[in-house]
């Protein structure tokens, strides 16, 4: 827990007491800037940087280029909508013939007899009939919770990569970071450390700023995507971009550059794989938190220690040593 305790404040009574400074000594301020303070220049720079994407999108939409893009979209949209309708029909047929959907899908209790909720019909991917709290009885609530689940599942998968990859690269000596362990990064910023992205010296963007500046930058950069998600997939049509899917699976070149959704049968199975791995990632984050709290180390370091001595470096030995 010593890693989590903040350093003594330069203005604390203990630090500036006469016994430490002498009778005629005056308190000296530390030269280290407080990590939670931000100058107006830094805040102005963050505002300008965060406004660049919105300004660029607005400028393109109002320009002759945007007008040409919308004109071309109007010429091809009817055919695109028709193709999207055909794909939706093929996807519906694929779900009916798939073992992952409908009444024949796997259930969370397997072969055990259980009265599963009637409102869970296997229409959505990852429906194993689990709703002991009855949260999905109302169709509107069910759609809302499904949207939340898949959104957080994707964030958890991305964040898990952000936990594992930096620590692994640092332990293998491929790339050295100022702080490779995920839970110590915030503490390093509170100590005033400068963080380089990808371990590349000088590639800082906001990594050299304080916590407040980074938080404001993050909030502003998320406004655009969240507003577009709130408005729906039609929000990109002023830029001449048509998305053939729905809010959870927009599709198109922008969200499916590899064309993974071209085959409706494979696409419906990919939906199941995505939500299953996303749920696993969300559960993995519970493990990340517990490991950090109990060992003070990252998951990769814990894994390497366990592999080096499985009999003595495991969860049982950890609890015995507490």
C-alpha positions in Angstrom: 0.0 0.0 0.0 3.0 2.3 0.2 2.9 2.7 -3.5 -0.6 4.2 -3.2 0.3 6.7 -0.4 0.9 10.2 -1.7 4.2 11.9 -1.1 4.3 14.4 1.8 2.8 17.8 0.8 5.4 20.6 0.6 2.9 22.7 2.6 2.2 20.2 5.4 2.9 21.3 9.0 5.3 18.4 9.5 7.4 19.3 6.6 7.6 23.0 7.5 7.9 22.7 11.3 10.6 24.6 13.1 12.3 21.4 14.1 12.9 20.6 10.4 13.5 24.1 9.1 15.1 25.9 12.0 13.9 29.0 13.8 14.8 31.5 11.1 14.1 29.2 8.1 11.2 29.9 5.8 9.2 27.2 4.1 10.6 26.3 0.7 8.2 25.4 -2.1 8.9 22.4 -4.1 10.0 22.9 -7.7 7.9 20.0 -8.9 4.6 21.2 -10.4 1.4 19.9 -8.9 -0.1 17.2 -11.2 -3.6 18.4 -10.7 -2.9 22.0 -11.7 -3.2 23.3 -15.2 -2.3 26.6 -16.8 -4.6 28.5 -19.1 -2.1 27.8 -21.9 -2.4 24.0 -21.4 -6.2 24.2 -21.2 -6.4 26.3 -24.3 -4.1 23.9 -26.1 -6.3 21.0 -25.1 -9.5 22.8 -26.3 -7.9 23.6 -29.6 -6.6 20.0 -30.1 -9.9 18.5 -29.1 -11.8 20.8 -31.5 -9.8 19.8 -34.5 -11.9 16.7 -35.4 -15.2 18.5 -35.0 -14.1 21.5 -36.9 -12.7 19.3 -39.7 -15.9 17.3 -40.0 -18.0 20.5 -40.0 -15.8 22.1 -42.6 -15.9 19.1 -44.9 -19.7 18.8 -44.5 -20.2 22.5 -45.4 -17.8 22.6 -48.3 -18.2 21.7 -52.0 -16.5 18.4 -51.2 -19.2 17.5 -48.7 -21.9 18.5 -51.2 -20.3 16.3 -53.8 -20.1 13.4 -51.3 -23.8 13.8 -50.4 -24.8 14.0 -54.1 -22.9 10.7 -54.8 -24.5 9.1 -51.7 -28.0 10.0 -52.9 -27.3 8.4 -56.2 -26.2 5.1 -54.7 -28.2 5.0 -51.4 -31.3 3.3 -52.9 -29.2 0.4 -54.1 -27.3 0.3 -50.8 -30.5 0.2 -48.8 -31.9 -2.6 -51.0 -28.6 -4.5 -50.5 -28.9 -4.0 -46.8 -32.4 -5.3 -46.7 -31.3 -8.5 -48.6 -28.5 -9.0 -46.2 -30.8 -8.6 -43.2 -33.1 -11.2 -44.6 -30.1 -13.6 -45.1 -28.9 -12.9 -41.6 -32.3 -13.7 -40.2 -32.3 -17.0 -42.1 -28.8 -17.7 -40.8 -29.9 -17.2 -37.2 -32.8 -19.6 -37.6 -30.5 -22.3 -38.9 -27.7 -21.6 -36.3 -27.2 -23.7 -33.2 -26.4 -20.5 -31.3 -29.8 -18.9 -31.7 -33.4 -19.9 -31.1 -34.8 -22.6 -28.9 -32.0 -25.1 -29.6 -29.3 -22.8 -28.4 -27.0 -23.7 -25.5 -28.3 -22.7 -22.0 -26.3 -21.6 -19.0 -27.2 -24.7 -16.9 -26.6 -27.1 -19.7 -28.6 -30.3 -19.5 -30.1 -29.5 -16.0 -33.8 -28.9 -15.9 -34.7 -25.2 -15.3 -37.6 -22.9 -16.1 -35.9 -20.4 -18.3 -37.4 -16.9 -18.7 -40.0 -16.7 -21.5 -38.8 -13.3 -22.6 -35.4 -14.7 -23.6 -36.1 -16.3 -27.0 -32.6 -16.6 -28.4 -33.0 -13.8 -30.8 -29.9 -12.0 -29.7 -26.3 -13.3 -29.7 -25.0 -14.7 -26.4 -28.5 -15.4 -25.1 -28.0 -18.4 -22.7 -31.3 -17.8 -20.9 -29.7 -16.1 -17.9 -31.8 -13.4 -16.3 -32.3 -14.3 -12.7 -33.1 -10.7 -11.9 -35.7 -10.3 -14.6 -34.0 -7.2 -16.1 -35.0 -8.0 -19.6 -38.7 -8.5 -19.2 -39.5 -5.1 -20.7 -38.4 -5.1 -24.4 -37.2 -1.5 -24.2 -35.1 -2.3 -21.1 -33.7 -5.4 -22.7 -32.5 -3.5 -25.8 -31.0 -0.8 -23.6 -29.1 -3.4 -21.5 -28.0 -5.3 -24.6 -26.6 -2.0 -26.0 -24.8 -1.3 -22.7 -23.4 -4.8 -22.5 -21.9 -4.9 -26.0 -20.5 -1.4 -25.6 -18.8 -2.2 -22.3 -17.7 -5.6 -23.7 -15.8 -3.9 -26.5 -14.2 -1.4 -24.1 -13.2 -4.2 -21.8 -11.5 -6.1 -24.7 -9.6 -3.0 -25.8 -8.6 -2.1 -22.3 -7.4 -5.7 -21.6 -5.0 -5.3 -24.5 -3.8 -2.0 -23.0 -3.1 -3.9 -19.7 -1.4 -6.9 -21.2 0.7 -5.6 -24.1 2.7 -2.8 -22.5 3.7 -5.0 -19.5 4.6 -7.9 -21.8 6.7 -5.7 -24.1 8.5 -4.2 -21.1 9.2 -7.5 -19.4 10.5 -9.0 -22.7 12.7 -6.0 -23.2 11.2 -5.1 -26.5 9.9 -1.6 -25.5 10.6 0.1 -22.2 7.9 2.3 -20.7 8.0 4.9 -17.9 5.4 2.8 -16.2 4.3 -0.5 -17.9 1.9 -1.7 -15.1 -1.6 -0.6 -15.8 -2.7 0.4 -12.3 0.5 2.4 -11.6 0.1 4.6 -14.6 -2.3 6.9 -12.9 -0.1 7.1 -9.8 2.9 7.9 -12.0 0.9 10.9 -13.4 0.0 12.0 -9.9 3.7 12.0 -9.2 4.2 14.3 -12.2 5.9 11.8 -14.5 5.8 12.3 -18.2 4.4 9.4 -20.2 5.5 8.6 -23.8 3.0 6.8 -26.0 4.2 3.3 -27.2 7.4 4.0 -25.3 8.6 6.3 -28.0 10.5 9.3 -26.5 8.8 12.6 -27.3 5.5 11.0 -28.5 3.5 12.5 -25.7 0.4 14.2 -27.1 -1.3 14.7 -23.6 1.1 12.4 -21.7 3.2 15.4 -20.6 0.2 17.2 -19.2 -1.4 17.0 -15.7 -4.3 14.8 -14.7 -6.9 17.6 -15.1 -5.7 18.4 -18.7 -5.8 14.7 -19.7 -9.3 14.2 -18.2 -10.7 17.3 -20.0 -9.0 16.1 -23.3 -10.5 12.6 -22.9 -14.0 14.0 -22.1 -13.9 16.4 -25.1 -12.7 13.7 -27.5 -15.5 11.4 -26.4 -18.2 14.0 -27.1 -18.1 13.4 -30.8 -18.4 9.6 -30.9 -21.0 9.6 -28.2 -23.1 12.3 -29.9 -22.9 10.4 -33.2 -23.9 7.2 -31.4 -26.8 9.1 -29.8 -27.9 10.5 -33.2 -27.7 7.1 -34.9 -25.8 5.7 -37.8 -27.3 8.4 -40.1 -25.1 11.0 -38.4 -22.3 10.3 -40.9 -24.5 10.8 -44.0 -23.7 14.6 -44.3 -20.1 13.3 -45.1 -21.5 11.0 -47.8 -21.0 7.9 -45.6 -23.8 5.3 -45.5 -23.7 2.6 -42.9 -25.8 -0.4 -43.8 -26.2 -2.0 -40.3 -27.7 -0.9 -37.0 -26.4 1.0 -34.0 -24.6 -2.0 -32.6 -23.3 -3.4 -35.8 -23.0 -0.4 -38.2 -20.9 -2.2 -40.8 -19.7 -0.5 -44.0 -16.1 0.3 -44.9 -15.7 2.5 -41.8 -16.6 -0.1 -39.2 -15.9 -3.3 -41.2 -12.9 -2.6 -43.4 -12.0 -6.3 -43.6 -15.5 -7.2 -44.9 -16.2 -9.7 -42.1 -19.9 -9.2 -42.4 -20.2 -10.1 -46.1 -21.1 -13.7 -45.2 -24.3 -13.6 -43.1 -23.7 -17.1 -41.6 -20.2 -16.2 -40.5 -21.3 -12.8 -39.3 -24.0 -14.2 -37.0 -21.4 -16.5 -35.5 -18.9 -13.7 -35.1 -21.6 -11.8 -33.1 -21.7 -14.7 -30.6 -17.9 -14.9 -30.4 -17.7 -11.2 -29.8 -20.1 -11.1 -26.9 -18.6 -14.2 -25.3 -15.1 -12.8 -25.5 -16.3 -9.4 -24.3 -18.0 -11.0 -21.3 -14.7 -12.9 -20.5 -12.8 -9.6 -20.8 -15.2 -7.9 -18.3 -14.7 -10.8 -15.9 -10.9 -10.6 -16.5 -11.0 -7.0 -15.3 -12.2 -8.2 -11.9 -9.1 -10.4 -11.8 -6.9 -7.5 -12.7 -8.3 -5.4 -9.8 -7.9 -8.3 -7.3 -4.3 -9.0 -8.5 -3.4 -5.4 -8.2 -4.9 -5.1 -4.7 -3.3 -8.3 -3.3 0.0 -8.5 -5.1 0.8 -5.0 -6.1 2.0 -6.4 -9.5 0.7 -6.6 -13.0 -1.0 -9.7 -14.5 1.9 -10.7 -16.8 4.4 -10.5 -13.9 2.1 -12.6 -11.8 1.8 -15.1 -14.6 5.5 -15.4 -15.2 6.1 -15.9 -11.4 3.4 -18.7 -11.4 4.9 -20.4 -14.4 8.4 -20.4 -12.8 7.1 -22.1 -9.6 3.5 -23.3 -9.9 3.5 -25.1 -6.6 4.6 -22.2 -4.5 3.4 -19.2 -6.5 -0.3 -19.5 -6.7 -3.5 -18.1 -5.2 -3.4 -20.5 -2.2 0.1 -19.5 -1.3 -0.9 -15.9 -1.6 -3.7 -16.3 0.8 -1.5 -18.3 3.2 1.0 -15.5 3.3 -1.6 -12.8 4.2 
